[in-house]
Amino acid sequence: MKVLFLNCCYFTKLSGSKKDYLLRGHRLIKTSKKVKDEFRSDFGKILTDHKPDLIFLVEIKQEDIVDLTKQYKYFIVENKYGKKGGRSGAILSKSKVKLNKFLMSAGIKKLVLTVEHGNKKFAVVHLSLSRNMRKRQLEELLEKFSDHIIVGDLNNFGGMSELELFKKTHNIADLGPTFPSSKPKKHLDHFIIPKKYKFKYQKIETSISDHLPIILEIK
């Protein structure tokens, strides 16, 4: 099976460069329909090329993925702060799956979305920008979701050493830098996979967002 993860940067098509944030940062407050339609078109091409079974998204607004839900009819969309509507994360599937949500005890961005697809379980996250808070969140993920494939933007700006706690029980896909998409320098977007699984992975070189999309194929 194949899964795709993307931090969508709210469909703004920002590349993550300082220049882009300076000239187009206003899109984070209000994004035009034209820009959002460009994002949808580019994302549609990615889906056509790679045909994922599951799509995992963070930094979206619920109303922006209505068209996607026509193709991927089984889905969950939840606010990343545990509130109603607004800034959210999502899991979408073409086939019927078991979907759920969990709120971590630490942090403001506390949402964990989960899905069971056959005998495989996934937990999708977008972690805190605070290193101390991230540490607590990562410890909680290992404690409560050790049998899941952990997917997401982990915001580990301190480097891969932040993920050392997973090394005994999991493999971490060596995707290399995924942010910013304009000139990737930081490996922030991850697949953390229990060691019992065999897998392949890749990142997609594109300017659709400030993060690169990543893909996992797992047996």
Number of C-alpha atoms within 10 A of each C-alpha: 14 17 20 24 25 24 23 23 21 23 26 26 23 26 24 20 15 12 11 14 15 9 10 15 16 11 17 14 8 10 16 10 11 9 15 16 14 15 19 18 13 15 20 13 11 17 14 9 9 13 15 21 17 21 21 27 25 25 20 24 21 18 10 13 16 11 10 16 14 10 11 18 13 17 22 20 22 24 21 26 17 18 11 10 14 15 18 23 26 24 25 25 24 16 13 14 15 15 18 16 16 12 15 18 11 16 18 15 21 19 25 26 23 25 23 15 17 10 5 14 17 24 26 27 26 25 24 22 15 12 15 11 15 21 18 15 22 20 14 15 18 16 10 11 16 18 18 21 23 24 27 23 24 23 21 22 14 11 11 12 9 16 16 10 13 18 13 9 14 22 18 18 16 12 16 15 17 24 22 21 23 21 14 19 12 19 22 24 27 26 25 23 25 19 15 11 12 11 15 11 16 15 17 15 14 16 19 27 24 26 30 27 25 23 22 20 15 14 10
